[in-house]
Amino acid sequence: MVKTTISVIKADVGSIAGHGLVHPAILKKCEEILKKAKEEELLIDYYITNCGDDTELIMTHKNGEENEEIHKLAWHAFTEGTQVAKELKLYGAGQDLLSDTFSGNIKGMGPGVAEMEFKERPSDPVVIFACDKTEPGAFNMPLFKMFADPFTTAGLVIDPSLHNGFNFEIFDVMEHKKVTMSCPDEMYDLVALLGTISRYVIKRIWRRDDNEIAASVSTERLNLMAGKYVGKDDPVAIVRSQSGFPAAGEVVEPFAFPHLVGGWMRGSHNGPLMPVAHKNAYPVRFDGPPRIMAMGFQIAEGKLIGPADMFDDPAYDRSRALASEIAEYMRRHGPFEPHRLPADEMEYTTLPGVLEKLKGRFEDID
């Protein structure tokens, strides 16, 4: 049986009122391009959406991961969307596109990419997450809870198909290295890495029993690719659920706790990750706080059945209220840590330009 591939590729190519909201004209242009690709049978199906100022292209096909045609299609959609943004004088037109020409693979060119290839089960529920105003490490704690914490995922204890645990592929985005670690065996060592969310990030998760893919995350760090701050990374993730994986409710449960993540205003502040319905995936207060939305699909012969707007649930109202309270508390710190990111993280923002003026004024302490 030919396997199904899900490719989720996102980019900020322009938005309304600063780093706010994708203009419908950009989404319409992407729709035109992906519709044609589906008619030409390059794609099986697609879904286009946005989380704040980021445009997300969710595509299914039979071409496997890192396929040049699929990546070129996404690049074309984003470059055409950039032209629309420029015509409308939208803010940050093409900001996530770090090159003028496509080089065969969209990775390393600015957009974020999460992909997975798998043989479809009789029923294959998938949850796709999209964030705004944060970084890939924002998924470290939630994914750890989904796939390694029995207090979140009861199936790790009571379901034999999950009981043997999962393997985690971790990227060191600073040294450009990776390591695979197993849970529950190496849980403490895994947490030792994942706690440093700005450096060690989860890329993929597999089930240990049969090496079946369970989750994939976009790990691109814009500042590391560009050498300067050009926008926050705003990651996406794909997570399979049910029948040998965490249940759909276990997949979204970690986000009931609005944990602190890096990003927010100018990519320079810590704030709570607020789970929201798509209609509220529009971060306004201090360009935030950071948002995450969850889209539930059934995959049927490559077709995207859905989405279900999974955080459009009153059970998350308390989480959103808590996120607002945490945001209020953090904002009262103003430009001081821990609201502002620590010095090593500020290196890739606009702060070094300010500090440069002061270099000659420092004197040795007697």
N, C-alpha and C positions, 0 to 999 in steps of 0.2 A: 504494500500500500504506500502511495506517495504521501509524504508527511506534509503537514500544514505549517507554514511560517507566519508568525505575527511580528510585524515590524512597527514599532512606535517611534516616530522621529519628530522632534519638536524644535522650534526656534522662535526667538523674538525677532520679528522683522518689521515691527512698527506698531504703535498703539496710540490711543486717544488720551489726551490730557496727561502727558508725561508717561510714566511707566504704569499705565492703567489698564486699558481694555483693548483687545484686538478689534479693529474695525470690521464690520460685516463684509465690506468689499474685499478684504484680504481673504476671508474664509470663502467667499464666492469664487474668487480667482483660483484658489486651491481646489475647490469643488470641480471647476471646469477641467482642470488638468488631470485630477484623479479619475473623474468620470470617463474621460477619453481613454485613460490607461486600462480601466475596467472593460470598456468596449473592445479594446484591442487585446484583451485577455492576458495582459501583464499582471493585473490584480484580479483576485477573486472577489474581494469586497473591500470597502474602506469606510471609515467614519472620521469626520473632521470636526474638531472642537477647539476650545481655547480654555486656558486657565489663566485668568488675568491678562497679561500682555503677551502670553506665549501661545503660538499656534501649534496644535498637536495633530499629526497625521497618523491615524491608526489604520494599518493596511494588512491584508492577508493575501498570501500567494503561495506558490509551490517552488520557489526558487532558492530557499535556504537563507541562512544568515549572511550578512555582508555581501549581498548580491549587488553587483555594479549597476544593473538596470534599475533596481528598486531605489538604491541610494541616489542615483542620478535623477530619478523621477521626483524624489523629495527635494533635492537641490533645485530642480527646475521650478517646482511649486513655490519654494521659498524665494527664489530670485524674482519670479514674476510677482509674488506678493510684495516684495521690496519695491518694485516699480510702482505698484499701486500706492504703497505707503508714501513714496516720494512725491507722487502726483498730488496726494491729499495733504502733504506736509505733516505727516504723522511723526510722532516722536520716536527716535531711535530706529529710523528706517534701515533695515538690513544689519542691525547691530551684532547679531549672532553669526553673521556670515563673514568669516575671517579671511576669505580669499575671493578673488574675482572669477576663478575658473574651477570647475570640478575636476578632481584628480583620480577618479576611479572608486573612491570610498569616502563617504561623508564624515567618517570618524576623523577627528582631529581638525575639522574645518569649521567648528563652532557649534552646529546643532547637536542636541542630545539624542542618543540612540539606545533603545532597549529592544532586543529581539530574542525570539526563541522559536525553535523548530521541534515539532513533536507529532507522534502518531495519535490521531484523535481517539478518545475514549467513546463509549456509547453515549455518554453525556459529559461534556467538557466545559464546565463553568470557569471563566477567567475574569479576574478583576484587574482593571488598568487604572493606575493612579497617576495623577498629574499635579505638580506643585507649582507655586509661584512664590518668589522672593525667598528662596532658600537654596541649599546645596545638596549634592548627592548623599552626604553623610546623614541627612535628615531621615533616611530610610534605615539606618543602622539599628536603632533601638526597636522600631516596629517590626522589622523583619526578624530580628533576634527573638522577639516575643512570639511572633507567629510560628516560627520553626524550631524553637528551642526552649520556650518557657511553658511548662505545664499549667501554670496559673492563668495563662492566656488561652492556650490550645489544649483542651482536655483530651483531644485525640492522641497526643503524645503519650498519655498514660493508658487510655482505655481502648484505643484502636490499634490492633496488631499491625495494620499496614503503615502506621506512622511510628510505631514504638521503637524501631531501630534507629531513628533519627535521620539527620540530613547533613550533607557536606556543603560548606560555605566557601566560595571563591572570593578572596579578599584582595583588593587592589591597594597598593601603596602608591597613591597618586603623586607623591613627591619624588620618590626614587624610581618610579615607573617599573615596579616589580609586583609580583602576585604570589599568593600562597593559598593552598586549599586546606581547610581544617574541618574536623568532624565533630558533630555534637550527637550525644552528650559527652563523649569521651574527652574532648578538648575544650569544654565549655569555658573554663576559667581563662585559658590562653586566648580563646576567641574574644572574650569580653575585654581582655587586656588591650587588644588591638582596636576593637570596634568603639571603645570609649573615646578614642581620639578621632572624632568624627570628621575633622578637617583633613586628615591624612589617610586613614584606613577606611575604605568603603566597600560594602558588599556589591559584587558584580553579578554573581549567579548563585543559585542554590539548587542542589540536586538531592533526590531521595537516595539514601545510602543503599537500600536493598537492591535497586536495579539501575541506579544512575539516571533515573528519569528526571528531566528538567522540571523545576518547580517555580523558579522566580528569576527574573532578569531586571537589572537596573541600569539606567544611563549614568555613567560615572564621569562624563566629560567635565573638566574644570576649565571654564573660560579664561580665568585669569592666568592659569598656568600655560595655556596655549598662546594667549595673546601677549603675555608678559606684563600686562597691566589690567586694571579694572575696566571691563567693557559691559558688565551686567552680571547678575547672579545666574547660577547654572540652571535652576528651576528643573529638577530631574523628573523623569517619568519611570514607572515600573510596571511590570507585568507579573501577576501572581496567579497560578492555577489553584483551583480549590476543589474540595470534595473528593471522595473515592481515592484514598491514598495520599491526599494532601489535606491541609487544614480546611475545615468547613468555611463556607463563605462568611458566616458570622464570626469565626475565629480570625479570618483574614482582616476584617475591618475593626475588630475589637481593640487592637493596640492604640488606635487613633482616638479612642475615648479619652485618653490622657494627652493633653496638648503639651507635649514635651518641648523643651527649649532647643531651638536650632539657629544656626548662623544665617544671616541674610538681611531681611527687612530693608530699612532705608539705606540706600547707596551700597547695599551688600556689606554693611559695616556694623551690624547690630545683632544681638541675640534676642530672640522673641519666641512666643509660643506658636506651634504649628496648629492652626485651627482647621478642623474638618468641616467642610461646607458643601452644600448643594451647588450645582453648576451656576445657578442664578446668583449665588453669593460669592463666586470665585473671582472677586473683583476687590483686591486689597487697596484700601483708600487711606486709612488712618496711618500717617507717617509711612505711606506706601506699604501698609501692612495691616495687621500682623500677617506673617506668612500663612498661605492657604494650601490645602490639599483637597482634591475631589476624587471620588472613587466611582468608576463606571463598570458595572457588571454586565458581561456578555456571555451568551452560550455560543460555542463554536460548532457549526454544523456544516460539514464539508467545506470548510473555509469561510462560510457565511458568518457575518457578525449579527447575532440575534440579540437585539437590545439597542441602547444600553439601559440598565436600571441605574438611577441616580442614587447610589447607596448611602450617601451621607444626608440625603433629603429625608431625614428621619427625626422626629421630635425627641427620640431617645438620646440624640447628640446635642440637644439644646443646652444641657448642663455643661457639656464639654466646651461648647462655644462660649457660654457665660464665664466659665473658668478661664478660657483663653483670653477673654476681654479683661478679666481681672488681672491676670498675669501681665498682659500688655500694659495696663495702667501702672502697675508696680514697676515694670522695667523702664517705662518711659520717664518715670520720675527721676531716674539716674542721669538723664540727659546725656552729655558726651562722656560720662565716666564709665569705666568698666564696673560691673560685668555686662552692662547693657551694650556698650561699645565693645567690639571684638578685641581680643588681646593683640599685643604688638605684632607678633609674627603673622597674624592673619591680616592686619592692616597694611602690611607691606605691599600688597597688590591693589590697594585702593588709591585714592587721590591724596591721602595724608602725607606720604613721603615728599610730595611737592611743597607742602607747607613746612615740614621739618627741615628741608634743604636750606631755607632762608636763615635758620637759626644755628647752622653748623659752626660758623665762625665766631659765635658769641659764647661758646662753652669754654671754660677755663679749668685747669687741673685743680683738684681740691688739695689743699696743703695737708 
